[in-house]
């Protein structure tokens, strides 16, 4: 049985009325990345897709929860190992990159 990347995500349109609340959801999703698979999954809009070499800068906060596997997160020159059960917040305007360990 061949294992493959399973991913689901939605990007929501944000109205001016939504912005007046001061807190709104722009994206929701889930990815299951088998060991050795390419990361990140394809299909994300240009402002969200990234590669490890360049990293990225977002315009909004992003909450990421790691349910399984291990990986690494880098933000502005600091590196953290990430493990199952951990979560992290990405801040607007802050360069970052993260990826799973290819063995997990």
C-alpha positions as CSV (number, residue, x, y, z in Angstrom):
1,X,0.0,0.0,0.0
2,X,1.5,3.3,-1.1
3,X,1.3,6.1,1.5
4,X,0.5,9.6,0.2
5,X,0.1,13.1,1.5
6,X,-3.4,13.8,2.8
7,X,-4.3,17.5,3.0
8,X,-7.4,19.6,3.4
9,X,-7.5,23.3,3.7
10,X,-9.9,26.2,3.2
11,X,-9.1,29.9,2.8
12,X,-12.0,32.1,3.7
13,X,-12.9,35.5,2.2
14,X,-12.7,38.3,4.8
15,X,-15.1,41.2,4.6
16,X,-14.7,44.7,6.0
17,X,-17.4,43.7,8.5
18,X,-15.3,40.8,9.6
19,X,-12.3,43.1,10.1
20,X,-14.3,45.3,12.4
21,X,-14.6,42.4,14.9
22,X,-10.8,42.5,15.2
23,X,-10.6,38.7,15.3
24,X,-11.5,36.5,12.3
25,X,-10.5,33.2,10.8
26,X,-8.7,33.3,7.4
27,X,-7.7,29.6,7.0
28,X,-8.4,26.2,8.5
29,X,-6.9,22.8,7.5
30,X,-5.0,19.7,8.2
31,X,-2.1,17.9,6.6
32,X,-0.8,14.3,7.1
33,X,2.7,14.0,5.7
34,X,4.2,10.5,5.4
35,X,7.9,10.1,6.0
36,X,10.0,11.1,3.0
37,X,7.2,13.1,1.3
38,X,7.7,16.5,-0.2
39,X,6.7,19.4,2.0
40,X,4.8,21.7,2.1
41,X,1.8,20.3,0.1
42,X,0.9,22.0,-3.1
43,X,-2.2,24.0,-3.8
44,X,-2.0,26.9,-1.3
45,X,-2.5,30.4,-2.6
46,X,0.7,32.4,-3.3
47,X,0.8,34.3,0.0
48,X,0.8,31.1,2.0
49,X,2.9,28.7,0.0
50,X,6.6,28.6,0.9
51,X,9.8,26.5,0.5
52,X,12.4,25.7,3.1
53,X,15.1,27.8,1.5
54,X,13.2,31.1,1.4
55,X,10.8,30.6,4.3
56,X,7.9,33.1,4.3
57,X,6.3,36.1,6.1
58,X,2.6,36.1,6.7
59,X,0.2,39.0,7.0
60,X,-1.7,37.4,9.9
61,X,-1.3,35.1,12.9
62,X,-1.2,31.4,12.3
63,X,-1.7,28.7,14.9
64,X,0.0,25.3,14.1
65,X,-0.6,22.2,16.1
66,X,1.6,19.1,15.7
67,X,-0.4,15.9,16.3
68,X,2.2,13.4,15.2
69,X,5.8,13.2,13.9
70,X,8.7,15.5,14.6
71,X,10.2,18.5,12.8
72,X,11.9,21.9,13.1
73,X,10.7,25.5,13.3
74,X,12.9,28.5,12.7
75,X,11.9,32.1,13.3
76,X,14.3,35.0,12.8
77,X,17.4,32.9,13.3
78,X,16.2,30.8,16.3
79,X,15.6,27.0,15.8
80,X,13.3,24.8,17.8
81,X,12.7,21.0,17.6
82,X,9.0,20.3,17.4
83,X,7.3,17.1,18.7
84,X,3.8,15.6,18.9
85,X,1.5,17.6,21.1
86,X,3.2,20.9,20.6
87,X,1.7,24.0,19.1
88,X,3.2,27.3,18.0
89,X,2.0,30.7,16.8
90,X,3.4,32.4,13.8
91,X,3.2,36.2,14.0
92,X,2.4,38.7,11.2
93,X,5.4,40.2,9.6
94,X,7.8,37.7,11.2
95,X,10.0,35.5,8.9
96,X,9.7,31.8,9.6
97,X,9.9,28.3,8.2
98,X,9.0,24.9,9.5
99,X,9.0,21.3,8.2
100,X,8.7,17.7,9.3
101,X,11.6,15.5,9.9
102,X,11.9,13.3,6.7
103,X,12.0,10.2,8.9
104,X,8.8,10.8,10.8
